[in-house]
Amino acid sequence: MSYTLILLFFLYLPKINSLIFPAKDALNVIIFPEMISTEILHEFTKKTGIKINAKNIETDAEACILMADESTPYDLALVSDYLVPQLMQKKLITTMNKEEIHTYPQLHTFFQKKEFVFNSVPYAWSFFGIGINKEVVSVPTPLSWNYLFQPLEIKICVPDEPLTLTSLGALGSGINLQKIGSAELTKIKTALETQKQFVEIYTDTNIALLFLNNVVPLAFASYKTIQMAHQYNQNISFVVPQEGGIVISNDWVMIANSKKQSLAKKFINFCLDE
């Protein structure tokens, strides 16, 4: 029994040591890998000596779980902008100001906020529309979002994130996103229930692979995803519906429990530096 305890002690010693004596010049960062290249991480470490321990995620839900778990302390996270108010309400992130983020003026004016104190720093935006394999599907021109809600003989892919899916349901039903009440929600629910019959999979990850492996020929997708698939199959194209596309910003947020907020701000400035 004593030998077992000794063996376990040495096996877990590195983890115990990192918890008791965390590296002073290291940041634990939650990121979407397609948004931050390893070259950026390595370049930051090379220039500053600060090591980046990156936790790659595929969904915002993963980020929320990691930020709420105090046993795995993180300093910084990259999340979709619509998540920021929820994170503030749960007190999982802290505020920043423009004096600390000196690269703030370099942001596109679309993202610059008038307030001096803000909750997140926009880093990258994703543009969403409809991905189509034109070899399989012949779609009307112009194409409307409501096409994704009509009975189809093919299978499609739509997001599994509730807020995005609800917004998509509103667009497909011709509902103003700024004026959603109980009657509108009922209409959206009906549209999504009808759509479910021809949904192959609910996901917003690995969509390029779904196209390239002929799992679906039609999907709600980002331009970047479809562009990636297009490199391997010229029939896969990105179309902006006649009502317009959807822009989602990916923002840096500082985690409230972080003891290295000054280093986190340094990394944000580095990422935004021209």
N, C-alpha and C positions, 0 to 999 in steps of 0.2 A: 504493500500500500504506500509506504514512504517513497519507494522508487517512482511510483506513478505520480505522486504529488510533485516530486522533484522534476520529472520529465515535463509535466504540465506547466510548471513554473518557467522553465527555460523556453518552452514553446510560445508562451504568452508574454515573455519578458519584453520583446520589442514593442508590443502593443501597450503594455503597462507603462513602459518607459516613455512612449510618445504621449500618453495621457498625462503623466505626472510632470514630465519635462518636455513640453512641446517645443518644436524648433521656433526660435524667435523670428527668424527671417523666412517664414513660409506662410503661404496662404492656401486655405482650403476653399476651392471654388466649384460651384455647381454650374455646369454649362451644357448647352446643346452642341455636340461636336461639329455639326455642319456650320455653326455660327462662328466658332473660334478655332483657328487652325493651330496645330501643334507648333508651327513655326513662330507664331505670336508668343506662345507660352515660353518657348525656349529663348527667344530674343529678349523677353522681359527678364528672365533669370540671368541671362548673359550680361545685360546692361546694369542690373540692379543688385544681383546676388540673392534676390528673393525667389525661393523655390515655389512653384505652383503645383499643388496637389489637386488635380482636376477630377471631378466626379461627373462622368458623362451620363446624361439622362435623355429620354425620348419623349417624355410628356411633362407638362406643368404639374400634374398630380404628383409625380415623383419628387419634384422640387419641393412641393408643400410638405410632403412627408419628411424629407430630409431636414428641412428648416425647423420643423416642429420637434425633431428628435434631439434633445439636448445632450444625449450620450455621444453623438457624432457632430462635434462643433464645426460649423462652416462659417466662412467670413463673407462670402459674396456669392450672388446667384444671378443667372441670366434667365429671365422669365418673360412670358408674353405680357404685354402692357395691361390687358384687361384683368390680370390677376393682382395687380398692385393694390387697388383699394381693399381687396379681401385680406391681403397680407398686412396692410396697415391696421385694419380693424382687429385682426388677431394679434397685433403687436409683435409680429415676427420680423419686421424690418424697421429700420430707423431712417430719419430724414437726413438730407444733405443740403448744402447751400452752394451758391455760385462762386464763392470765394475759394472753396475747397476743390471744386471741379473747374480748373482754369481753362480746360478745353471746351467748356460748354458753348461758347460762341461759335465754335466750328460746326455745331450741329445744323442740319437743314432747318430753316425757319419754320417748317411744318411742325417740328418737334420742340422748338424752344418755348418754354413756359415763361409767363410774365412774373410769376411769383419768385421771390428771392430764395425761399426754402422750398424744396421739392422732395418727392419720395422715391423717384427713380430717374435714371439717366438713359435715354434711348441710345441704343448701340447699332441696331440693324433692323431693317424692315423686310417683311415678306409680303409679296403680292399674290393674291389668290384669285383663281378663276376656274375654268373647267378644262381638264385634260382629256384629250380624245385620241383614240387610235382610229384614224380615218380609213384604214384598210378594212375595219370591222363595222364602223358606225358612220352613217351619213346623217349629219345633223342639219337642221334648218339654218338659214342665214337671213337676218341676224339671229343669233342664239340668245335665248333668255334663260334666266335662272330657273324658271318654272319647268324647263325641260327635264330637270332632275326629279320632278315630282309627277310626271306623267307616266302612265303604264307603259313599260318598255319590255321588249323581248330579250334584252340583254341585262347583265348584272352590272351594278355600279358600286363605287366606293365613296363613302361620305365620312366626315369626322365623327369621332366618338366622344369628343369633348362637348358637354351639354350646352354651354353658352354659344359656342360656334355653331352647333347643330340647330339650336333654336333660332339664331340669327339667319342661318341659311333657310330655315323653314319660313321665316318672315319674308325674306327676299323672294322665295318661290311662290309665296301667296300674295305678293304685291302689297305687303304691310309695311308701313313706315316704322323703322326701327326706333324712332324717338317717341312713338305713340302706341305702345303696346299695353293693352289692358286685358281684363279677363276674357272678353269676347275674342280679342286677337289671339290670345294664348290658346283658346279652344280651337280656333281655325288652324293655328300652327300645329297643334297636336294631331288634328285630323290629317293634315298634309303629311306629317312624319309617319303616321301609322300606315297611310296608303303607300308611301315610299318604301317602307320596310319590306314589302313583298318582293321587291327586286333589288334589294341591297345585298351584295355578296359579303361585304365585310365593313364594319365600322372601325376606321382607323385613320390616323393622320401621319403614320410613319411607314417607311419602306414602300411608298406608293409607286416609285419608279420601278421597283422589282415586280410589283403586281402587274404593271403594264408590260414589262419586258417578258414576263412569264405567262402572258395571256390569261391572267386571272380575271382582270376586268379591262374593258375597252373605254370606259368612261368614269371620271372621278372628279371630285372637288379636290383641287391640288394647287400647290404654289408654282409660280413660274420657274423657280430654280429647280424644283423636282422634275417638271416636265422637260425642261431644257436638258437635264442630265439624261433622261430616258431617250430624248430625241437624238442624242449623239450616237446611240446604238440602233435606233429604229426611226427612220425619217418620217414614217407615217404617224408617229406620236406627236401631237401638236398641242399648244396652249391657246385657248380662246378666251377672250374677255367678253362676258355676256353684255348685252345691250344696256342693261341697267348700270353697268360698271363693275369693277372688281372690288376685292376686299383687301385692305391694308392692315397688317398686324405688326406692331412694333415689338421688338425684343429688347427689354430694358435691363440694365444693371440695377440690382437692389442690394443694399447692405443689410446683413442679417443682424438683428438686434443684440443677440448674445455674443457677437464677435468681440474679441479683445484686441483685434488688429485692424481697427477701422481706418487708421492712418495709412496702413499698407494697402488696404482695399481701395482707398481713394487714389493712391499712387498707381495702382493697376488700371483703374478706370481711365485715368488721364493718359496712360500709356496706350490703351486700346483706342482712344479717340484721337490721339495725336496724329497729325497729318503726315 
